[in-house]
Amino acid sequence: MGLFRKSKKDKHVTQITVHDATGQEPALKKAEAAAPTSNPLRPIEKTRVIVVANQKGGVGKTTTSINLGAYLAVHGHRVLIIDLDPQGNASSGLGLEPNTLETCIYDVLMKRVEIDSIIAPTGIEHLYIAPASFRLVGAQVELVNMISRETRLREIVEPLKGQYHFVIIDSPPSLGLLTVNALTAAEELVIPVQCEYYALEGLTQLLESINEVRKYLNPNLKLAGLLMTMYDARTKIAQEVVEEVKSHFPGQVYMTVIPRSVRLSEAPSFGQAIVSYDALSRGAVAYKELAEEVMRHG
């Protein structure tokens, strides 16, 4: 990722394209005019711990963790994203270089350092990240023989309550010990579902795992909602998938649908959330609406 990241200096001279509602000639806006400023920090009365999970890869977990967190921060909430994926994409997507980190969430899980020592600010006011690196792969093996292996992350998150409005956990694309730790530490679960054939494939297994976690480890975990991602309005299949998921999970699908967006794909290469990279893009508008929906249903 770091080898291909474009400089922020280059980004500031980039022109962005915005289409109006009528489909007329697109207007050009400078990228730096797109990002709104954060609101003043609100009083912290409650901490909501949200895990973004789906064992399928490429469904938008990290994109959702970053951009939901960013827009919650823009609304004046203090937000911590915990990167629990060994790929470290949430970390690099917010401007860090995972492979250069001396310590990361792996060291916290192994009880070598405290989480406060690894938390880093981002380019967005009120938004922080507890980064990951490739060394987190080792945790999946090392945790197997440890006492309280499923509750390590919950022990880490508990003292953070009262310090943040939201703690968002970006989980890996698997149902291993790291994901179990994330589900055990959280109170709310967001499941991104890609708008494509076999969208429901794997959801049954995931929901069975969630029920097991509720039964044995975390009775307070609730499904906050399924989030339809990578929606392409030009295709009939995307519309059919949304309707199919809604029919299988009535009342449990977010009204917000995340479109397939080149700008959303580009933003991580700059180490930025979409609100900073192109807040006028369709993807940015969608994540802004998702954040508002999450805030309303807290």
C-alpha positions as CSV (number, residue, x, y, z in Angstrom):
1,M,0.0,0.0,0.0
2,G,2.7,2.5,1.0
3,L,4.5,2.0,-2.3
4,F,1.5,3.2,-4.3
5,R,0.2,5.9,-2.0
6,K,-0.1,9.3,-3.7
7,S,1.2,12.3,-1.8
8,K,-1.3,14.6,-0.1
9,K,0.3,17.5,-2.0
10,D,-0.7,15.8,-5.2
11,K,-4.2,15.3,-3.9
12,H,-4.8,19.0,-3.2
13,V,-4.5,19.9,-6.8
14,T,-6.8,17.1,-8.0
15,Q,-10.1,18.2,-9.5
16,I,-13.2,16.2,-8.5
17,T,-16.2,15.6,-10.7
18,V,-19.7,16.1,-9.3
19,H,-22.8,15.3,-11.2
20,D,-26.0,17.3,-10.5
21,A,-29.3,15.6,-10.0
22,T,-30.5,16.3,-13.5
23,G,-27.5,14.6,-15.1
24,Q,-26.4,17.9,-16.8
25,E,-22.8,18.9,-17.4
26,P,-20.7,17.9,-14.3
27,A,-19.3,20.8,-12.2
28,L,-15.7,20.8,-11.1
29,K,-14.8,21.5,-7.4
30,K,-11.4,21.6,-5.7
31,A,-10.9,18.6,-3.4
32,E,-9.9,20.8,-0.5
33,A,-13.3,22.6,-0.6
34,A,-15.1,19.3,-0.1
35,A,-14.2,18.3,3.4
36,P,-16.4,19.8,6.2
37,T,-14.9,20.8,9.5
38,S,-15.7,18.8,12.6
39,N,-18.3,20.0,15.1
40,P,-17.3,20.7,18.7
41,L,-16.8,17.5,20.8
42,R,-20.1,16.4,22.5
43,P,-20.2,15.3,26.1
44,I,-19.4,11.6,26.5
45,E,-22.3,10.0,28.3
46,K,-22.2,6.6,26.7
47,T,-19.8,4.5,24.7
48,R,-21.2,2.4,21.9
49,V,-19.0,-0.5,20.8
50,I,-19.6,-1.6,17.2
51,V,-18.0,-4.4,15.3
52,V,-18.1,-4.5,11.5
53,A,-17.9,-8.2,10.5
54,N,-18.4,-10.6,7.7
55,Q,-16.2,-13.6,7.1
56,K,-16.4,-12.9,3.3
57,G,-13.6,-10.7,2.1
58,G,-14.1,-7.7,-0.2
59,V,-17.6,-6.7,1.0
60,G,-16.6,-3.3,2.4
61,K,-15.8,-3.9,6.1
62,T,-12.8,-1.7,6.3
63,T,-14.3,1.0,4.0
64,T,-17.3,1.0,6.3
65,S,-15.3,1.1,9.5
66,I,-13.2,4.1,8.3
67,N,-15.9,6.1,6.8
68,L,-18.6,5.5,9.4
69,G,-16.1,6.5,12.0
70,A,-15.0,9.6,10.1
71,Y,-18.5,10.9,9.7
72,L,-19.4,10.2,13.4
73,A,-16.3,12.2,14.3
74,V,-17.3,15.0,11.9
75,H,-20.6,15.2,13.9
76,G,-18.7,15.9,17.1
77,H,-18.3,12.4,18.5
78,R,-14.9,11.1,19.8
79,V,-14.3,7.9,17.8
80,L,-11.7,5.1,18.1
81,I,-11.3,2.6,15.3
82,I,-9.6,-0.7,16.4
83,D,-7.9,-2.4,13.5
84,L,-8.2,-6.1,14.2
85,D,-7.3,-7.2,10.6
86,P,-3.7,-8.4,10.1
87,Q,-3.8,-6.7,6.7
88,G,-3.9,-3.4,8.5
89,N,-6.0,-1.7,5.8
90,A,-7.9,0.5,8.2
91,S,-4.5,1.7,9.5
92,S,-3.1,2.4,6.1
93,G,-6.4,3.8,5.0
94,L,-6.1,6.5,7.7
95,G,-2.5,7.5,6.8
96,L,-0.4,5.1,8.9
97,E,2.3,2.7,7.6
98,P,1.5,-0.6,9.3
99,N,4.8,-2.2,8.5
100,T,6.8,0.5,10.2
101,L,4.9,0.4,13.5
102,E,7.0,-0.6,16.6
103,T,3.8,-1.6,18.5
104,C,0.3,-2.3,17.4
105,I,-2.9,-4.0,18.6
106,Y,-1.1,-7.3,18.5
107,D,1.2,-6.1,21.4
108,V,-1.9,-5.0,23.4
109,L,-3.6,-8.4,22.9
110,M,-0.4,-10.1,24.1
111,K,-0.4,-7.8,27.2
112,R,2.9,-6.3,26.3
113,V,1.7,-2.7,26.2
114,E,-1.4,-0.7,27.1
115,I,-3.8,0.3,24.4
116,D,-3.3,4.0,25.2
117,S,0.3,3.7,24.0
118,I,-0.6,2.7,20.5
119,I,-3.6,5.0,19.8
120,A,-2.8,7.5,17.1
121,P,-4.7,10.6,15.9
122,T,-5.8,10.8,12.3
123,G,-6.2,13.6,9.9
124,I,-9.8,14.1,11.1
125,E,-10.5,15.8,14.4
126,H,-12.0,13.5,17.1
127,L,-11.1,10.4,15.1
128,Y,-8.4,8.0,16.4
129,I,-7.0,4.6,15.4
130,A,-5.5,1.7,17.3
131,P,-3.5,0.2,14.4
132,A,-2.6,-3.3,13.3
133,S,0.3,-4.8,11.4
134,F,1.1,-8.1,9.8
135,R,2.3,-9.3,13.2
136,L,-1.3,-9.7,14.2
137,V,-1.3,-12.9,12.2
138,G,0.6,-14.4,15.1
139,A,-2.1,-13.6,17.6
140,Q,-4.5,-16.1,15.9
141,V,-2.0,-18.9,16.8
142,E,-0.7,-17.6,20.1
143,L,-4.2,-17.0,21.6
144,V,-5.2,-20.6,21.1
145,N,-3.4,-21.8,24.3
146,M,-4.1,-18.7,26.4
147,I,-6.5,-18.3,29.3
148,S,-9.5,-16.1,28.4
149,R,-8.5,-16.2,24.8
150,E,-11.9,-15.1,23.5
151,T,-12.2,-12.2,25.9
152,R,-8.8,-10.5,25.5
153,L,-10.3,-7.6,23.4
154,R,-13.2,-7.1,25.8
155,E,-10.8,-6.6,28.6
156,I,-9.0,-4.0,26.5
157,V,-12.1,-2.2,25.4
158,E,-13.8,-2.0,28.8
159,P,-11.5,0.8,30.3
160,L,-12.1,2.8,27.1
161,K,-15.8,3.3,27.9
162,G,-16.4,6.9,28.9
163,Q,-13.4,8.1,26.8
164,Y,-15.1,7.7,23.4
165,H,-18.6,8.0,22.1
166,F,-17.9,5.1,19.6
167,V,-15.4,2.3,19.5
168,I,-15.5,0.7,16.0
169,I,-13.8,-2.7,15.5
170,D,-12.7,-3.6,12.0
171,S,-12.6,-7.4,12.0
172,P,-10.7,-9.8,9.6
173,P,-12.5,-11.8,6.9
174,S,-12.7,-15.0,8.8
175,L,-14.5,-16.6,11.8
176,G,-11.3,-17.2,13.8
177,L,-10.3,-16.1,17.2
178,L,-9.7,-12.5,16.3
179,T,-13.3,-12.2,15.0
180,V,-14.6,-14.0,18.0
181,N,-12.8,-11.5,20.2
182,A,-14.3,-8.6,18.3
183,L,-17.8,-10.1,18.6
184,T,-17.3,-10.7,22.3
185,A,-16.1,-7.1,22.9
186,A,-18.9,-5.4,21.0
187,E,-22.5,-4.6,21.7
188,E,-23.6,-3.9,18.2
189,L,-22.9,-5.7,14.9
190,V,-22.9,-4.2,11.5
191,I,-22.7,-6.7,8.6
192,P,-21.7,-5.3,5.2
193,V,-23.3,-7.3,2.4
194,Q,-22.1,-6.9,-1.2
195,C,-24.8,-6.4,-3.9
196,E,-24.0,-9.4,-6.0
197,Y,-25.0,-13.1,-6.6
198,Y,-24.6,-15.3,-3.5
199,A,-24.9,-12.2,-1.3
200,L,-26.5,-14.4,1.4
201,E,-23.8,-17.1,1.1
202,G,-22.0,-17.4,4.4
203,L,-24.5,-15.2,6.3
204,T,-26.1,-18.3,7.8
205,Q,-22.7,-19.5,9.2
206,L,-22.0,-16.0,10.5
207,L,-25.3,-15.8,12.2
208,E,-24.8,-19.2,13.8
209,S,-21.4,-18.0,15.1
210,I,-23.1,-14.9,16.5
211,N,-25.7,-17.0,18.3
212,E,-22.8,-19.1,19.8
213,V,-21.1,-15.9,21.0
214,R,-24.3,-14.7,22.5
215,K,-24.9,-18.0,24.3
216,Y,-21.5,-18.5,25.7
217,L,-19.6,-15.2,25.7
218,N,-21.6,-12.1,25.0
219,P,-25.4,-12.1,25.6
220,N,-25.5,-8.3,25.0
221,L,-24.5,-8.5,21.3
222,K,-27.2,-7.4,19.0
223,L,-27.5,-7.1,15.2
224,A,-27.6,-3.4,14.5
225,G,-28.2,-4.0,10.8
226,L,-27.1,-5.3,7.5
227,L,-25.5,-2.8,5.2
228,M,-25.8,-3.2,1.4
229,T,-22.6,-2.2,-0.2
230,M,-21.1,-1.8,-3.7
231,Y,-24.6,-1.1,-5.2
232,D,-24.7,-0.5,-8.9
233,A,-28.0,1.0,-9.9
234,R,-27.4,0.2,-13.6
235,T,-27.7,-3.5,-12.9
236,K,-30.9,-5.4,-12.3
237,I,-29.1,-7.9,-10.1
238,A,-28.1,-5.3,-7.5
239,Q,-31.7,-4.3,-7.1
240,E,-32.8,-7.9,-6.8
241,V,-30.1,-8.6,-4.2
242,V,-31.3,-5.7,-2.0
243,E,-34.9,-6.9,-2.2
244,E,-33.8,-10.5,-1.4
245,V,-31.8,-9.5,1.7
246,K,-34.6,-7.3,2.9
247,S,-37.1,-10.2,2.5
248,H,-34.8,-12.5,4.5
249,F,-34.1,-9.9,7.2
250,P,-37.1,-7.7,7.5
251,G,-36.5,-4.5,9.5
252,Q,-32.8,-5.4,9.9
253,V,-31.4,-3.8,6.8
254,Y,-30.1,-0.2,6.9
255,M,-32.0,2.3,4.7
256,T,-28.7,3.6,3.5
257,V,-27.2,1.7,0.5
258,I,-23.5,2.3,-0.3
259,P,-22.9,2.7,-4.0
260,R,-20.0,1.2,-6.0
261,S,-17.7,4.2,-6.2
262,V,-14.3,4.9,-7.8
263,R,-13.7,7.7,-5.2
264,L,-14.3,5.3,-2.3
265,S,-11.7,3.0,-3.8
266,E,-9.2,5.8,-4.4
267,A,-9.4,7.4,-1.0
268,P,-7.3,4.8,0.9
269,S,-4.3,5.3,-1.5
270,F,-4.1,8.8,-0.1
271,G,-4.5,7.6,3.5
272,Q,-7.8,9.4,3.8
273,A,-11.4,8.8,4.6
274,I,-13.8,9.8,1.9
275,V,-15.0,12.9,3.8
276,S,-11.5,14.3,3.4
277,Y,-10.8,13.0,-0.1
278,D,-14.1,13.9,-1.8
279,A,-17.0,14.8,0.4
280,L,-19.2,15.6,-2.6
281,S,-19.0,12.1,-4.1
282,R,-21.9,9.7,-4.0
283,G,-20.0,7.4,-1.6
284,A,-19.3,10.2,0.8
285,V,-23.0,11.2,0.8
286,A,-24.0,7.6,1.5
287,Y,-21.6,7.2,4.5
288,K,-22.8,10.5,5.8
289,E,-26.3,9.2,5.7
290,L,-25.3,5.9,7.3
291,A,-23.6,7.8,10.2
292,E,-26.8,9.8,10.7
293,E,-28.8,6.5,10.7
294,V,-26.5,5.0,13.2
295,M,-26.8,8.0,15.5
296,R,-30.6,8.0,15.3
297,H,-30.8,4.3,16.4
298,G,-28.3,4.4,19.3
